[in-house]
């Protein structure tokens, strides 16, 4: 078997995981926003160096069976308002609110970003026909607003098809300067016109930028003779080649990779409730897997706008290593403002002056100044001290040490509160849940966060620093198809039509349709959550306006694997040194330091202790023990 490669393109770093037989190698490369193909290539070159001892991109890709890729580019384009101008054509009379889509997204400013100018009305006959001259005038009107793409959102698919035929006649696609357009009914079959319209707008807004760099990455793979097409990991937890991926399906795909890994870990460690906590520089993403499943919201939301695709029940909070921490009205406030990667925390010495958790952890002795991010960045304690002094210590009349400890406690308390609420929303008890901590900041003060949440068991994955990339390795090549549930007389015909389309698409993925699994189910909405009921050959119908017929076509890919936990403890590791942690009273606390690379399965000890490695820092608090599992994960448990 050849190599398996996963890449997660994040806002700050691009992470790479490579499975070579029973071993997994990982690498990080700074993300290059000006050209995302560049960091894609840089990450692969670093990974090849890990495998071969020198950079050899060609050999790496020739020896790879499958390469799966996720990106935050779509998410960032929405947040930063960096999509392309889109004009919207609706039916005459719907210009004011576009079927309610404007009101659903105007408060967040998303509508203003998506739509160039005002929606343009088009008269549609009772039989779904439109006037060719009027359509041409409306398109020319849209183009004068600076729009680069058109979205046609009419009330019926029949009317949209009539528009499509006329547009292809008036603006044939083989001509230079042809107008790119999208029909809302072709993208998604959704009865709610507002959700369908917003989904089409978002997809068109993101499409050109995503297309540009994803095909750039695809060309790199083809040039170096990757055996199979580059696969794009989507926010539904599956993968497909670039040409079969819609732009909106990439939104949130990076965090979804972490959830895919969470599901694998929940099953592997037989946890009835596993809480995924991904702490990055700006946000903390939280989701709960109950009995090996993460619930999906029947209607996904992007910045408050309801779209026509379900999304996993995951909550994102403005809480990260770069969150601004300051004293406000005698209390310590954490976030949601963030200094991001640039200028970054004060200790980065890149012009930032605000105090952050990263500054506090540096001053507390948790983070080493000379070994941050694998030694790629040297931190400045003096700048961190000045920032914490101005923002927290002086306003509250505290010593620097006391201010640092208060900042860490405030962060842990707030994060713990979010975790506890997320667990309780699922009906589970924090005391019975397992916390899976990953991301750059997830493991750093994880026992303090768990104490605040009432959680007594923690797993820090071996690949915690690149866990979203690692998690992608548990996905398969798949497509999902939806349509409103037909009545009993039309069900068989509807299923056959969906199956024919699915087999055609899987053949287009360059796999044998006969090697795929095809599963029909009924999707219904229960209190905002998506409920899925498998439909066998002799199925019950689930009639109702919110019931959808779903077909999922799956080709099983080779996946990453996990080693069973035998629970063995072979002895305590030998510390590689000691660190002095700052106490609120100004005294120092010496704790043993263990290098993560030197820890072997079966090693275990009690806290306090500090575990450090390349891109990993984990402070084990007093009252906690840790043990290294056969999978080289760090399992922490609260002492009785």
C-alpha positions as CSV (number, residue, x, y, z in Angstrom):
1,X,0.0,0.0,0.0
2,X,1.2,3.5,-0.8
3,X,1.2,6.6,1.3
4,X,-1.9,8.4,2.6
5,X,-1.6,12.2,2.8
6,X,-3.9,14.7,4.6
7,X,-3.5,18.4,4.4
8,X,-5.4,21.0,6.4
9,X,-4.8,24.6,5.2
10,X,-5.5,26.9,8.1
11,X,-5.3,30.6,8.5
12,X,-1.9,30.6,10.2
13,X,-0.3,27.2,9.4
14,X,-0.9,24.5,6.8
15,X,-0.6,21.1,8.5
16,X,0.3,17.8,6.8
17,X,-0.1,14.2,8.0
18,X,1.4,11.3,6.1
19,X,0.7,7.6,6.9
20,X,3.6,5.4,5.8
21,X,2.5,1.9,6.8
22,X,2.2,1.9,10.6
23,X,3.9,5.3,11.0
24,X,2.5,8.8,10.8
25,X,4.7,11.7,10.0
26,X,3.6,15.3,10.3
27,X,4.8,18.7,9.3
28,X,3.7,22.4,9.4
29,X,4.3,25.2,7.0
30,X,3.3,28.8,7.3
31,X,0.2,29.6,5.3
32,X,0.8,31.9,2.3
33,X,-2.5,33.9,1.9
34,X,-1.3,35.6,-1.3
35,X,-0.9,32.2,-3.0
36,X,-2.4,29.1,-1.2
37,X,-0.8,26.8,-3.7
38,X,2.6,27.8,-2.4
39,X,1.9,26.6,1.2
40,X,0.3,23.5,-0.2
41,X,3.6,22.7,-2.0
42,X,5.8,23.9,1.0
43,X,4.0,21.5,3.4
44,X,4.4,18.6,1.0
45,X,8.1,19.4,0.6
46,X,8.6,19.5,4.4
47,X,6.7,16.2,4.7
48,X,9.0,14.6,2.1
49,X,12.0,15.7,4.1
50,X,10.6,14.0,7.1
51,X,10.2,10.7,5.2
52,X,13.3,10.7,3.0
53,X,15.8,12.9,4.7
54,X,15.7,15.4,1.9
55,X,13.0,17.2,-0.1
56,X,11.6,15.1,-2.9
57,X,8.1,16.3,-3.9
58,X,7.9,14.1,-7.0
59,X,8.8,10.9,-5.2
60,X,6.3,11.7,-2.4
61,X,3.4,12.2,-4.8
62,X,4.3,9.2,-7.0
63,X,4.3,7.0,-3.9
64,X,0.9,8.3,-2.6
65,X,-2.4,6.5,-3.1
66,X,-4.7,9.2,-1.9
67,X,-4.3,12.9,-0.9
68,X,-7.1,14.5,1.0
69,X,-7.1,18.3,1.4
70,X,-9.2,20.7,3.5
71,X,-9.0,24.5,3.6
72,X,-10.3,27.4,5.7
73,X,-10.1,29.7,2.6
74,X,-13.8,29.7,2.1
75,X,-14.4,30.5,5.8
76,X,-11.9,33.2,5.7
77,X,-13.2,34.7,2.5
78,X,-16.6,35.1,4.2
79,X,-15.2,36.5,7.4
80,X,-12.9,38.9,5.6
81,X,-15.4,39.7,2.9
82,X,-13.1,38.7,0.1
83,X,-15.4,37.0,-2.4
84,X,-16.3,38.2,-5.9
85,X,-19.2,40.6,-6.7
86,X,-22.4,38.7,-7.4
87,X,-25.6,40.1,-9.0
88,X,-28.9,38.5,-8.0
89,X,-31.9,38.1,-10.4
90,X,-35.2,37.3,-8.8
91,X,-38.8,37.3,-9.9
92,X,-40.4,40.7,-10.3
93,X,-42.1,41.7,-7.0
94,X,-39.4,40.0,-4.8
95,X,-36.7,42.6,-5.3
96,X,-37.2,44.2,-1.8
97,X,-36.5,41.2,0.3
98,X,-35.5,38.4,-2.2
99,X,-38.0,35.9,-0.7
100,X,-36.8,36.8,2.8
101,X,-33.1,36.2,2.1
102,X,-32.2,39.8,2.7
103,X,-33.7,40.0,6.1
104,X,-32.1,36.8,7.2
105,X,-28.6,38.1,6.5
106,X,-28.6,41.9,6.5
107,X,-27.9,42.3,10.3
108,X,-24.5,40.6,10.1
109,X,-23.5,42.6,7.0
110,X,-23.3,39.4,5.0
111,X,-26.0,40.5,2.5
112,X,-24.1,43.7,1.7
113,X,-21.0,41.6,1.0
114,X,-22.7,39.0,-1.2
115,X,-25.0,41.1,-3.4
116,X,-23.7,43.9,-5.7
117,X,-26.4,46.5,-6.1
118,X,-30.0,45.8,-5.6
119,X,-31.7,42.5,-6.6
120,X,-33.0,42.7,-10.1
121,X,-36.6,41.7,-10.9
122,X,-37.5,39.6,-13.9
123,X,-41.1,38.9,-15.1
124,X,-42.0,35.3,-15.3
125,X,-45.1,34.0,-17.0
126,X,-47.6,31.6,-15.5
127,X,-46.1,28.9,-17.6
128,X,-42.6,29.6,-16.4
129,X,-41.5,31.4,-19.5
130,X,-39.5,34.7,-19.7
131,X,-39.0,37.3,-22.4
132,X,-35.6,37.1,-24.1
133,X,-35.2,40.8,-24.6
134,X,-36.1,41.6,-21.0
135,X,-33.7,39.0,-19.7
136,X,-30.9,40.5,-21.8
137,X,-31.6,43.9,-20.5
138,X,-31.6,42.7,-16.9
139,X,-28.3,40.9,-17.4
140,X,-26.7,44.0,-18.9
141,X,-28.1,46.0,-16.0
142,X,-26.5,43.5,-13.5
143,X,-23.1,43.7,-15.3
144,X,-23.1,47.5,-15.0
145,X,-23.0,47.1,-11.2
146,X,-19.6,45.4,-11.5
147,X,-20.9,41.9,-10.9
148,X,-18.6,39.1,-12.1
149,X,-21.2,36.4,-11.6
150,X,-24.9,36.0,-11.7
151,X,-27.3,34.0,-9.5
152,X,-30.7,33.3,-10.9
153,X,-33.1,32.6,-8.0
154,X,-36.7,32.2,-9.3
155,X,-39.6,30.5,-7.7
156,X,-39.6,27.4,-9.9
157,X,-37.0,25.2,-11.5
158,X,-39.0,25.4,-14.7
159,X,-38.5,29.2,-14.9
160,X,-34.8,28.9,-14.1
161,X,-34.3,26.3,-16.8
162,X,-36.0,28.7,-19.3
163,X,-33.5,31.4,-18.2
164,X,-30.6,29.0,-18.6
165,X,-31.6,28.2,-22.2
166,X,-31.8,31.8,-23.1
167,X,-28.5,32.7,-21.4
168,X,-26.6,30.0,-23.2
169,X,-28.1,31.3,-26.5
170,X,-27.3,35.0,-25.8
171,X,-24.0,34.5,-23.9
172,X,-22.6,31.1,-25.2
173,X,-19.9,29.8,-22.9
174,X,-17.4,29.2,-25.7
175,X,-17.1,33.0,-26.1
176,X,-14.6,35.0,-24.2
177,X,-16.3,37.1,-21.6
178,X,-19.3,34.8,-21.3
179,X,-21.3,35.5,-18.1
180,X,-20.8,32.9,-15.4
181,X,-24.2,32.1,-13.8
182,X,-25.7,29.7,-11.3
183,X,-29.3,28.5,-11.0
184,X,-30.4,28.1,-7.4
185,X,-32.4,25.0,-8.2
186,X,-29.4,23.3,-9.8
187,X,-27.3,23.8,-6.8
188,X,-29.8,22.6,-4.2
189,X,-33.3,21.3,-4.2
190,X,-34.8,23.3,-1.3
191,X,-38.4,24.5,-1.0
192,X,-37.5,27.4,1.3
193,X,-36.7,30.2,-1.3
194,X,-34.7,32.3,1.2
195,X,-32.4,29.5,2.2
196,X,-32.0,28.4,-1.4
197,X,-31.2,31.9,-2.5
198,X,-28.6,32.6,0.2
199,X,-26.9,29.2,-0.4
200,X,-26.6,30.0,-4.1
201,X,-25.2,33.5,-3.4
202,X,-22.6,32.2,-0.9
203,X,-21.5,29.5,-3.4
204,X,-21.1,32.0,-6.2
205,X,-19.3,34.5,-3.9
206,X,-16.7,31.8,-3.0
207,X,-16.5,29.9,-6.2
208,X,-13.8,31.8,-8.3
209,X,-11.3,32.1,-5.5
210,X,-11.7,28.5,-4.4
211,X,-11.5,27.3,-8.0
212,X,-8.3,29.2,-8.6
213,X,-6.2,27.7,-5.9
214,X,-7.8,24.3,-5.7
215,X,-7.1,23.7,-9.4
216,X,-3.6,25.1,-8.8
217,X,-3.1,22.4,-6.1
218,X,-4.6,19.8,-8.5
219,X,-2.2,20.8,-11.2
220,X,0.7,20.3,-8.9
221,X,-0.5,16.7,-8.1
222,X,-1.0,15.9,-11.8
223,X,2.4,17.3,-12.7
224,X,4.1,15.0,-10.2
225,X,1.9,12.0,-11.2
226,X,-0.3,11.5,-8.1
227,X,-2.0,8.1,-8.8
228,X,-5.5,9.3,-8.0
229,X,-7.3,12.7,-8.2
230,X,-6.7,15.2,-5.4
231,X,-9.7,14.9,-3.0
232,X,-11.2,17.9,-1.3
233,X,-12.5,17.2,2.3
234,X,-15.9,18.9,2.8
235,X,-17.9,20.1,5.8
236,X,-20.2,17.0,5.6
237,X,-17.2,14.8,6.6
238,X,-16.7,13.3,3.2
239,X,-14.2,13.9,0.3
240,X,-14.5,14.2,-3.5
241,X,-12.3,15.4,-6.3
242,X,-12.2,19.2,-7.1
243,X,-14.5,19.0,-10.1
244,X,-17.3,17.4,-7.9
245,X,-17.0,19.8,-5.0
246,X,-19.2,22.9,-4.5
247,X,-17.5,25.9,-3.0
248,X,-19.9,26.3,-0.1
249,X,-19.1,22.7,1.0
250,X,-15.6,23.9,1.9
251,X,-16.9,26.4,4.4
252,X,-15.8,25.1,7.9
253,X,-14.1,22.0,6.5
254,X,-11.0,22.5,8.6
255,X,-12.7,22.2,11.9
256,X,-14.9,19.3,10.5
257,X,-11.6,17.4,10.1
258,X,-11.2,17.6,13.8
259,X,-14.7,16.3,14.3
260,X,-14.0,13.4,12.0
261,X,-11.0,12.5,14.2
262,X,-13.2,13.0,17.3
263,X,-15.7,10.4,16.0
264,X,-12.8,7.9,15.5
265,X,-11.5,8.5,19.0
266,X,-14.9,8.3,20.6
267,X,-15.3,4.8,19.1
268,X,-11.8,3.8,19.8
269,X,-11.8,4.7,23.5
270,X,-15.5,3.7,23.9
271,X,-16.5,7.1,25.3
272,X,-20.3,7.6,25.6
273,X,-19.7,11.3,25.5
274,X,-16.5,12.8,24.0
275,X,-16.1,16.6,23.9
276,X,-13.9,18.0,21.1
277,X,-12.1,21.2,22.1
278,X,-10.0,22.8,19.4
279,X,-8.2,25.9,20.7
280,X,-6.5,28.0,18.1
281,X,-5.2,31.5,18.0
282,X,-8.6,33.2,17.7
283,X,-11.4,30.7,18.5
284,X,-12.2,27.7,20.5
285,X,-14.4,25.2,18.6
286,X,-16.5,22.8,20.7
287,X,-18.6,19.8,19.7
288,X,-19.9,16.7,21.6
289,X,-20.0,13.2,20.2
290,X,-22.6,11.1,22.0
291,X,-22.5,7.4,21.3
292,X,-20.1,7.9,18.5
293,X,-22.3,10.5,16.6
294,X,-22.2,14.3,16.4
295,X,-25.6,15.7,15.8
296,X,-26.2,17.8,12.7
297,X,-28.3,21.0,12.6
298,X,-31.0,20.5,10.0
299,X,-30.4,24.0,8.8
300,X,-26.8,25.2,8.8
301,X,-26.0,28.8,9.7
302,X,-23.2,31.0,8.4
303,X,-23.0,34.3,10.3
304,X,-26.6,34.0,11.3
305,X,-27.8,33.3,7.7
306,X,-29.7,30.0,7.4
307,X,-28.5,28.0,4.4
308,X,-29.9,24.9,2.6
309,X,-27.2,22.5,3.8
310,X,-27.0,20.8,7.3
311,X,-23.9,21.5,9.3
312,X,-22.6,19.7,12.4
313,X,-23.6,21.0,15.8
314,X,-20.4,22.8,16.6
315,X,-20.0,26.1,18.5
316,X,-17.2,28.5,18.0
317,X,-16.2,31.0,20.7
318,X,-14.0,34.1,20.6
319,X,-11.4,32.5,22.9
320,X,-7.9,31.6,21.8
321,X,-4.2,32.0,22.4
322,X,-4.3,35.4,20.7
323,X,-7.5,36.7,22.4
324,X,-7.1,40.1,24.0
325,X,-7.2,39.9,27.9
326,X,-7.7,43.1,29.8
327,X,-9.1,44.4,33.1
328,X,-12.5,46.0,32.6
329,X,-14.5,47.5,35.5
330,X,-12.4,45.6,38.0
331,X,-12.8,42.2,36.3
332,X,-10.7,40.3,33.8
333,X,-12.3,40.1,30.3
334,X,-11.1,37.5,27.8
335,X,-11.8,38.2,24.1
336,X,-13.6,38.0,21.8
337,X,-11.2,40.5,20.2
338,X,-8.1,38.9,18.9
339,X,-4.7,40.1,17.7
340,X,-4.5,37.2,15.3
341,X,-1.2,36.0,13.8
342,X,-0.3,39.6,12.8
343,X,0.6,41.6,14.8
344,X,0.0,38.7,17.2
345,X,0.6,38.7,21.0
346,X,3.0,41.2,22.4
347,X,5.6,38.5,23.0
348,X,5.8,37.9,19.2
349,X,7.6,41.3,18.9
350,X,5.7,42.1,15.7
351,X,4.2,45.3,16.9
352,X,1.4,43.9,19.1
353,X,0.9,45.6,22.4
354,X,-2.2,43.8,23.8
355,X,-1.9,41.2,26.5
356,X,-3.0,37.7,25.5
357,X,-3.1,34.1,27.0
358,X,0.1,33.4,25.1
359,X,1.8,36.3,26.9
360,X,0.5,35.0,30.2
361,X,1.7,31.4,29.6
362,X,5.1,32.6,28.6
363,X,5.5,34.6,31.8
364,X,4.1,31.7,33.8
365,X,6.8,29.4,32.5
366,X,4.5,27.1,30.6
367,X,5.7,28.2,27.2
368,X,9.5,28.2,26.5
369,X,10.7,31.4,24.9
370,X,13.2,29.7,22.6
371,X,11.1,26.7,21.6
372,X,7.7,28.1,20.5
373,X,6.2,26.5,17.4
374,X,9.1,24.1,17.2
375,X,11.6,26.8,17.6
376,X,10.4,28.7,14.5
377,X,9.5,31.8,16.6
378,X,11.5,33.3,19.5
379,X,9.3,35.0,22.1
380,X,10.1,38.2,24.0
381,X,9.3,37.9,27.8
382,X,10.0,41.6,28.3
383,X,7.3,42.7,25.8
384,X,4.9,40.2,27.3
385,X,5.5,41.6,30.8
386,X,5.0,45.2,29.7
387,X,1.7,44.3,28.0
388,X,0.4,42.3,31.0
389,X,1.4,45.1,33.3
390,X,-0.5,47.7,31.4
391,X,-3.6,45.7,30.7
392,X,-4.1,43.7,33.9
393,X,-1.6,44.1,36.7
394,X,-1.6,47.9,37.1
395,X,-5.4,48.5,36.7
396,X,-6.1,45.8,39.3
397,X,-3.2,46.6,41.6
398,X,-1.6,43.2,41.3
399,X,1.9,41.9,41.0
400,X,2.9,40.6,37.6
401,X,2.8,37.0,38.9
402,X,-0.6,37.4,40.4
403,X,-1.9,39.0,37.2
404,X,-0.6,36.2,35.1
405,X,-2.3,33.6,37.2
406,X,-5.5,35.5,37.2
407,X,-5.4,35.7,33.4
408,X,-4.9,32.0,33.1
409,X,-7.7,31.2,35.6
410,X,-10.1,33.6,33.8
411,X,-9.4,31.8,30.4
412,X,-9.8,28.4,32.0
413,X,-13.0,29.4,33.8
414,X,-14.6,30.7,30.6
415,X,-13.5,27.8,28.4
416,X,-14.7,25.3,31.1
417,X,-18.1,27.0,31.3
418,X,-18.6,26.6,27.5
419,X,-17.6,22.9,27.7
420,X,-20.0,22.3,30.6
421,X,-22.9,23.9,28.8
422,X,-22.1,22.0,25.5
423,X,-22.2,18.7,27.4
424,X,-25.4,19.5,29.3
425,X,-27.2,20.5,26.1
426,X,-26.8,16.8,25.0
427,X,-28.2,15.5,28.2
428,X,-24.9,14.1,29.4
429,X,-22.9,14.6,32.6
430,X,-19.5,16.4,32.5
431,X,-18.2,13.9,35.1
432,X,-18.9,11.0,32.6
433,X,-17.5,12.8,29.6
434,X,-14.1,12.6,28.0
435,X,-12.4,15.8,26.8
436,X,-10.4,15.5,23.6
437,X,-8.0,18.5,23.6
438,X,-6.3,19.5,20.4
439,X,-5.2,22.4,18.3
440,X,-2.2,24.6,19.1
441,X,-3.7,25.8,22.4
442,X,-6.0,22.9,23.4
443,X,-3.6,20.9,25.6
444,X,-1.7,23.8,27.2
445,X,-3.8,24.3,30.3
446,X,-6.3,21.5,29.7
447,X,-6.5,20.2,33.3
448,X,-7.4,23.7,34.5
449,X,-10.1,23.9,31.9
450,X,-11.4,20.4,32.7
451,X,-11.5,21.3,36.5
452,X,-13.6,24.3,35.6
453,X,-16.0,22.1,33.5
454,X,-16.2,19.3,36.0
455,X,-14.6,16.8,33.5
456,X,-12.4,14.1,35.0
457,X,-10.9,12.4,32.0
458,X,-8.9,13.9,29.1
459,X,-7.2,12.6,26.0
460,X,-4.5,14.7,24.3
461,X,-4.0,13.0,20.9
462,X,-0.6,12.1,19.7
463,X,-1.2,14.3,16.7
464,X,-2.9,17.0,18.6
465,X,-1.0,19.9,16.9
466,X,-2.2,18.7,13.5
467,X,-5.4,16.9,14.6
468,X,-7.7,18.4,12.0
469,X,-5.3,17.1,9.2
470,X,-5.1,13.8,11.0
471,X,-8.9,13.5,11.3
472,X,-9.3,13.9,7.6
473,X,-7.7,10.5,7.3
474,X,-10.9,8.8,8.6
475,X,-13.1,10.2,5.7
476,X,-14.2,8.4,2.6
477,X,-15.0,9.4,-1.0
478,X,-18.7,10.1,-1.0
479,X,-21.6,12.1,-2.3
480,X,-25.0,12.8,-0.8
481,X,-28.2,13.6,-2.7
482,X,-31.4,15.1,-1.4
483,X,-34.9,15.7,-2.7
484,X,-38.3,16.3,-1.0
485,X,-39.8,13.0,0.1
486,X,-42.2,11.8,-2.7
487,X,-45.4,10.0,-2.1
488,X,-45.6,6.2,-2.1
489,X,-46.5,6.0,-5.8
490,X,-43.4,8.0,-6.8
491,X,-40.9,6.6,-4.3
492,X,-39.5,3.8,-6.4
493,X,-39.0,6.0,-9.5
494,X,-37.4,8.7,-7.4
495,X,-34.9,6.3,-5.8
496,X,-34.0,4.8,-9.2
497,X,-33.4,8.3,-10.6
498,X,-31.2,9.2,-7.6
499,X,-29.3,5.9,-7.9
500,X,-28.6,6.4,-11.6
501,X,-27.2,9.9,-10.9
502,X,-25.1,8.6,-8.0
503,X,-23.6,5.8,-10.0
504,X,-22.8,8.3,-12.8
505,X,-21.0,10.6,-10.4
506,X,-19.0,7.9,-8.7
507,X,-17.8,6.7,-12.1
508,X,-16.8,10.3,-12.7
509,X,-14.7,10.0,-9.5
510,X,-12.7,7.3,-11.3
511,X,-14.0,4.5,-9.1
512,X,-16.1,1.5,-10.1
513,X,-19.8,2.2,-9.2
514,X,-20.2,-1.5,-8.4
515,X,-17.6,-1.1,-5.6
516,X,-19.6,1.6,-3.8
517,X,-22.3,1.4,-1.1
518,X,-25.6,3.2,-1.7
519,X,-27.7,3.9,1.4
520,X,-31.2,5.6,1.3
521,X,-32.5,7.3,4.4
522,X,-35.3,9.7,5.4
523,X,-34.1,13.0,6.9
524,X,-36.4,14.9,9.2
525,X,-36.1,17.8,11.6
526,X,-36.6,17.4,15.3
527,X,-36.2,20.5,17.4
528,X,-33.7,21.9,14.9
529,X,-31.7,18.7,14.8
530,X,-31.4,16.5,11.8
531,X,-32.7,13.0,12.4
532,X,-31.7,10.2,9.9
533,X,-33.8,7.0,9.5
534,X,-32.4,4.3,7.2
535,X,-34.8,3.2,4.5
536,X,-34.7,-0.4,3.5
537,X,-36.3,-2.2,0.6
538,X,-39.6,-2.3,2.4
539,X,-39.6,1.1,3.9
540,X,-42.0,3.2,5.9
541,X,-42.6,6.7,4.5
542,X,-42.1,9.7,6.6
543,X,-44.4,12.3,5.0
544,X,-44.3,15.9,5.9
545,X,-43.0,19.2,4.6
546,X,-39.6,18.8,6.4
547,X,-39.0,15.2,5.4
548,X,-36.3,14.6,2.8
549,X,-35.3,11.6,0.8
550,X,-31.5,11.1,1.0
551,X,-29.1,8.9,-0.8
552,X,-25.5,8.5,0.3
553,X,-23.0,6.9,-2.2
554,X,-19.7,5.8,-0.5
555,X,-16.5,4.4,-1.8
556,X,-14.4,3.2,1.1
557,X,-10.9,4.7,1.2
558,X,-8.0,3.4,3.2
559,X,-8.0,5.2,6.5
560,X,-5.6,6.0,9.3
561,X,-5.6,3.5,12.2
562,X,-5.4,3.6,16.0
563,X,-3.8,1.1,18.3
564,X,-5.9,-0.5,21.1
565,X,-5.4,0.8,24.6
566,X,-4.2,-2.0,27.0
567,X,-4.2,0.2,30.1
568,X,-0.7,-0.8,31.0
569,X,1.6,1.4,33.1
570,X,5.2,0.3,32.9
571,X,6.8,3.1,35.0
572,X,7.5,6.8,35.4
573,X,9.4,8.6,32.7
574,X,12.7,10.2,33.5
575,X,12.3,14.0,33.5
576,X,14.4,15.9,30.9
577,X,14.7,18.9,33.3
578,X,12.6,21.2,35.4
579,X,10.6,24.4,34.8
580,X,9.9,27.1,37.3
581,X,6.2,28.0,37.1
582,X,5.1,31.4,38.5
583,X,2.8,31.5,41.5
584,X,0.5,34.3,42.5
585,X,2.5,35.0,45.6
586,X,5.7,35.5,43.6
587,X,7.3,32.2,44.5
588,X,8.3,29.7,41.9
589,X,7.2,26.1,41.6
590,X,9.6,23.7,40.1
591,X,7.9,21.0,38.1
592,X,9.4,18.1,36.1
593,X,9.6,18.5,32.3
594,X,9.0,15.5,30.0
595,X,9.8,15.6,26.3
596,X,6.9,14.2,24.4
597,X,9.3,12.5,21.9
598,X,10.9,10.6,24.8
599,X,7.6,9.3,26.2
600,X,6.8,5.7,25.5
601,X,3.6,3.7,25.8
602,X,3.1,2.7,29.4
603,X,4.9,5.7,30.8
604,X,2.9,7.4,33.5
605,X,3.2,9.8,36.5
606,X,1.3,12.3,38.6
607,X,1.1,16.0,38.2
608,X,2.2,18.7,38.4
609,X,4.3,18.2,35.4
610,X,5.0,19.8,32.0
611,X,5.0,17.9,28.8
612,X,6.7,19.6,25.9
613,X,7.3,18.6,22.3
614,X,7.4,19.9,18.8
615,X,4.2,22.0,18.6
616,X,2.9,20.5,21.9
617,X,2.7,22.0,25.4
618,X,0.6,20.3,28.1
619,X,0.6,21.4,31.7
620,X,-0.6,18.5,33.9
621,X,-2.0,20.1,37.1
622,X,-1.8,18.9,40.6
623,X,-4.5,16.3,41.3
624,X,-4.1,14.7,37.9
625,X,-2.2,11.7,36.5
626,X,-1.1,11.0,33.0
627,X,-0.4,7.8,31.1
628,X,0.9,7.3,27.5
629,X,-1.3,4.8,25.6
630,X,-0.1,2.4,22.9
631,X,-1.3,4.9,20.4
632,X,1.0,7.5,22.0
633,X,-1.9,9.6,23.1
634,X,-1.7,11.2,26.6
635,X,-4.5,10.1,28.8
636,X,-5.1,12.3,31.9
637,X,-7.3,11.4,34.8
638,X,-8.4,13.3,37.9
639,X,-7.2,11.6,41.1
640,X,-9.9,10.5,43.6
